[in-house]
Amino acid sequence: MAERRPGARNIRLRADSIDGAVRITLPPRGGLAEAATLLDRHRDWLARQVAGWPLPLPFVPGAVIPFDGATLVLDWAAGHPRLPQRCGDALRLGGPVDAVPARVLRWLKSAALADMEPATRQLAACVDRNVDQVRVGDTRSRWGSCAGSAAGAGRIAYSWRLILAPAPVRRNVVAHEVAHLVHANHGPGFHALLAELDANGAASKRWLRTHGAALHWVGRAA
């Protein structure tokens, strides 16, 4: 996938393991011949990168998906109740089979919000801050975001895919965004407060660097 960017001065080649795409950025004009040469020169490197990408893990009956640091089996049968229910290490649901992906996704988003909203409000109270809204979405570039002034109430959003990760990883992301209610930057004050709220930062970052891309392939059909 090639794209021209107004501010680009150089040609940039990137293998995006989250979206599963090879991207090449070009300056506003020219560069096509150089881009072709760059692609040819890095053909072997690109092949290795693509071979290492995670495999899609669609929401289909019998699939084993990550959840809260463990796994869930999608236990579908037409006679099961339509509303998904967790039964031990299985997520049981019924209804039309073609509705399975949408129902599993809604259940996971609901589980993510039910887990991270109270955790967010609890930590926010520890730093004497209010939170107007906590929501979940499906962002690619970040696991969480915080909007609002340091003095007022904030709005915090998370990737629903964090519910697939171990609880300590979610806790650190929550602490990161809550710390932004006090410090809008990543300066020394922010890092000191984050360490007070959660001391698991280094391990959580390592986990996300290693496994984070794979979370974006969960629920993907191809």
C-alpha positions as CSV (number, residue, x, y, z in Angstrom):
1,M,0.0,0.0,0.0
2,A,1.6,3.3,-1.1
3,E,0.5,6.7,0.0
4,R,1.8,10.2,-0.6
5,R,2.1,12.6,2.4
6,P,2.5,16.3,2.0
7,G,5.2,16.6,4.7
8,A,7.2,13.5,3.6
9,R,10.8,14.1,2.4
10,N,12.0,10.6,2.3
11,I,10.6,7.2,1.2
12,R,9.6,5.1,4.1
13,L,8.9,1.3,4.1
14,R,7.0,-0.3,6.9
15,A,5.5,-3.8,7.6
16,D,2.4,-3.1,9.7
17,S,1.9,-6.2,11.9
18,I,-1.4,-4.8,13.3
19,D,-3.2,-4.2,10.0
20,G,-1.4,-6.8,8.1
21,A,-0.2,-4.5,5.4
22,V,3.1,-3.4,3.8
23,R,3.1,0.4,3.6
24,I,5.4,2.7,1.7
25,T,5.2,6.4,2.2
26,L,6.2,8.7,-0.7
27,P,6.9,12.4,-0.9
28,P,4.3,14.6,-2.7
29,R,6.0,14.1,-6.0
30,G,8.2,11.5,-7.7
31,G,9.9,8.7,-5.9
32,L,8.2,5.8,-7.7
33,A,11.3,4.4,-9.2
34,E,13.2,4.7,-5.9
35,A,10.2,3.0,-4.1
36,A,10.4,0.1,-6.5
37,T,14.1,-0.3,-5.9
38,L,13.6,-0.1,-2.1
39,L,10.9,-2.8,-2.3
40,D,13.1,-5.1,-4.4
41,R,16.1,-4.6,-2.1
42,H,14.0,-5.4,1.0
43,R,12.1,-8.3,-0.5
44,D,13.6,-10.9,1.8
45,W,13.2,-8.8,4.9
46,L,9.5,-8.2,4.0
47,A,8.9,-11.9,3.5
48,R,10.3,-12.6,7.0
49,Q,8.1,-9.8,8.5
50,V,5.0,-11.1,6.9
51,A,5.7,-14.7,7.8
52,G,5.9,-13.6,11.5
53,W,2.5,-11.8,11.5
54,P,-0.2,-13.3,13.7
55,L,-2.8,-15.5,12.2
56,P,-6.4,-14.4,12.0
57,L,-8.6,-15.8,14.8
58,P,-12.2,-15.4,13.7
59,F,-15.2,-15.7,16.1
60,V,-16.6,-19.0,14.9
61,P,-18.0,-22.0,16.8
62,G,-15.2,-24.0,18.5
63,A,-12.6,-21.2,18.3
64,V,-10.4,-20.7,21.3
65,I,-9.8,-17.0,22.0
66,P,-7.7,-15.3,24.6
67,F,-9.5,-13.7,27.5
68,D,-8.2,-12.2,30.7
69,G,-4.8,-13.8,30.3
70,A,-6.4,-17.3,29.7
71,T,-8.6,-18.7,27.0
72,L,-12.3,-19.1,26.2
73,V,-13.8,-21.7,23.9
74,L,-16.7,-20.4,21.8
75,D,-19.3,-23.0,22.6
76,W,-22.1,-22.4,20.0
77,A,-25.2,-24.6,19.5
78,A,-28.5,-23.6,18.0
79,G,-30.3,-24.6,21.1
80,H,-28.2,-22.6,23.5
81,P,-29.6,-19.3,24.8
82,R,-28.9,-16.5,22.4
83,L,-27.3,-14.3,25.0
84,P,-23.7,-15.3,25.5
85,Q,-22.9,-16.7,29.0
86,R,-19.5,-17.5,30.4
87,C,-19.4,-21.1,31.8
88,G,-16.0,-21.7,33.2
89,D,-13.5,-21.6,30.3
90,A,-16.3,-21.5,27.7
91,L,-18.5,-18.8,26.2
92,R,-21.9,-20.4,25.5
93,L,-24.3,-18.9,23.0
94,G,-26.9,-19.9,20.5
95,G,-29.1,-18.5,17.8
96,P,-28.2,-18.2,14.1
97,V,-24.6,-19.2,13.5
98,D,-24.0,-16.1,11.3
99,A,-24.7,-13.9,14.3
100,V,-21.9,-15.4,16.4
101,P,-19.2,-12.9,15.5
102,A,-21.4,-9.9,16.3
103,R,-22.6,-11.4,19.6
104,V,-19.2,-12.4,20.8
105,L,-17.8,-8.9,20.0
106,R,-20.6,-7.2,21.9
107,W,-20.0,-9.5,24.9
108,L,-16.3,-8.8,24.9
109,K,-16.8,-5.1,24.7
110,S,-19.3,-5.2,27.5
111,A,-16.8,-7.3,29.6
112,A,-14.0,-4.9,28.9
113,L,-16.1,-1.9,30.0
114,A,-17.4,-3.7,33.1
115,D,-13.8,-4.5,34.1
116,M,-12.1,-1.2,33.3
117,E,-14.7,1.4,34.2
118,P,-14.8,0.7,37.9
119,A,-11.0,0.3,38.0
120,T,-10.6,3.7,36.4
121,R,-13.0,5.4,38.7
122,Q,-11.4,3.8,41.7
123,L,-7.9,4.9,40.7
124,A,-9.2,8.4,39.8
125,A,-10.6,8.8,43.3
126,C,-7.1,8.0,44.6
127,V,-5.7,11.1,42.8
128,D,-8.7,13.2,43.7
129,R,-10.0,13.4,40.1
130,N,-13.4,12.9,38.5
131,V,-14.1,11.0,35.3
132,D,-17.1,12.0,33.2
133,Q,-17.0,9.1,30.9
134,V,-15.2,5.7,30.4
135,R,-15.8,4.0,27.1
136,V,-14.2,1.3,24.9
137,G,-13.5,1.3,21.2
138,D,-11.2,-0.4,18.8
139,T,-8.2,1.9,18.3
140,R,-5.1,0.7,16.4
141,S,-2.5,3.3,17.5
142,R,-2.9,3.3,21.3
143,W,-4.4,1.2,24.1
144,G,-5.9,4.1,25.9
145,S,-6.5,7.8,25.8
146,C,-7.4,10.6,28.2
147,A,-9.1,13.8,27.2
148,G,-9.9,16.8,29.5
149,S,-8.0,19.3,31.6
150,A,-5.9,18.3,34.6
151,A,-8.1,20.4,36.9
152,G,-11.4,19.1,35.6
153,A,-13.2,15.8,34.9
154,G,-11.8,13.7,32.2
155,R,-13.0,11.3,29.5
156,I,-11.0,8.1,29.2
157,A,-11.2,5.5,26.4
158,Y,-9.7,2.1,26.1
159,S,-9.3,-0.6,23.4
160,W,-11.8,-3.3,24.1
161,R,-9.0,-5.8,23.2
162,L,-7.4,-5.2,26.6
163,I,-9.9,-7.7,28.0
164,L,-8.0,-10.3,26.1
165,A,-4.8,-9.5,28.0
166,P,-3.8,-10.4,31.5
167,A,-5.4,-8.3,34.3
168,P,-2.0,-6.7,35.3
169,V,-1.6,-5.4,31.8
170,R,-5.0,-3.8,31.9
171,R,-4.3,-2.4,35.3
172,N,-1.2,-0.6,34.1
173,V,-3.0,0.9,31.1
174,V,-5.7,2.2,33.4
175,A,-3.1,3.6,35.7
176,H,-1.4,5.3,32.7
177,E,-4.6,7.1,31.7
178,V,-5.6,8.0,35.2
179,A,-2.1,9.6,35.7
180,H,-2.9,11.7,32.7
181,L,-5.8,13.2,34.6
182,V,-3.1,14.9,36.7
183,H,-0.3,15.3,34.2
184,A,-1.1,15.9,30.6
185,N,2.4,15.0,29.5
186,H,4.9,12.2,30.0
187,G,7.3,14.2,32.2
188,P,8.9,13.2,35.5
189,G,5.8,14.0,37.5
190,F,3.7,11.7,35.3
191,H,6.1,8.8,35.6
192,A,6.4,9.2,39.3
193,L,2.6,9.1,39.8
194,L,2.2,6.2,37.4
195,A,4.8,4.2,39.5
196,E,2.8,5.0,42.6
197,L,-0.5,3.9,41.0
198,D,1.0,0.7,39.5
199,A,4.5,-0.7,39.7
200,N,4.0,-3.2,36.9
201,G,4.8,-0.8,34.1
202,A,7.9,-2.5,32.7
203,A,6.4,-6.0,32.6
204,S,3.2,-4.7,31.1
205,K,5.0,-2.9,28.3
206,R,7.0,-6.0,27.5
207,W,3.9,-8.1,27.3
208,L,2.2,-5.6,25.0
209,R,5.3,-5.4,22.8
210,T,5.4,-9.1,22.5
211,H,1.7,-10.0,22.3
212,G,-0.1,-6.7,21.5
213,A,-0.2,-7.1,17.7
214,A,-1.8,-10.6,18.0
215,L,-4.7,-9.1,20.0
216,H,-5.6,-7.0,16.9
217,W,-6.1,-10.3,14.9
218,V,-8.6,-11.7,17.3
219,G,-12.0,-11.6,15.6
220,R,-10.5,-11.0,12.2
221,A,-11.8,-13.3,9.5
222,A,-8.7,-12.8,7.2
